[in-house]
Amino acid sequence: MLRKYGWLVVFAVFMFLFEGLLMQWIELMSTESDKCRNMNSVNPLKLVNCSELE
């Protein structure tokens, strides 16, 4: 059974890793400016542009 479906498990793991890397790459390409946390804000978890804090 493992020989029969082993390729499917390997394929699923490969696709999971590939999707994770692809999402990281898209997120990296979509953020064109450096993001910082504004600790004086109401919501410090929200990322804002670092140029706005200066």
N, C-alpha and C positions, 0 to 999 in steps of 0.2 A: 504494500500500500504506500509506503514511504517513497519507493522508487517511482511509483505511478504518479503521485501527486507532489513529489519533491520539487519539480521544476516550477509548479504553481506557487509553492511557498517562497521559493527564491525570487520569482517574478514579483510577487506581492511585496516582499521586503524591499526589493530594488525600486519599485514604483513609489513606495512610501518614502524612501530616502530621496529619490529624485524630486518628488513633489515638495518635500521640505526644503531642499536646496533651491528649487525654482522659486518658491515663495519668498525665501530670504533674498534672492537676487532681485526679484521684482520690487520688494520693499526697499532694498538698497538703492535701486535706480529711481524710485518714485520720490525719495526724500532728497531734494536737491540742496537743502540748507541744513546746517547743524541744528539739532533740536536740544533744547535745555528745559529743565524744570524750573518754573517760577514758584519759588517757595513762599513768596508773599501773596500769591493768588489764593482765591477761594478753593480751587481744586489744584493742589500742587502736583497731582499725578498727570495732568494734562500737559503735553509737550508743546512748547512754543518755540519760535525762532530765537536763537541766541542774540541776534541783532536787535530784537525788541527789548531785551533786558538792559542793554547798555544805555 
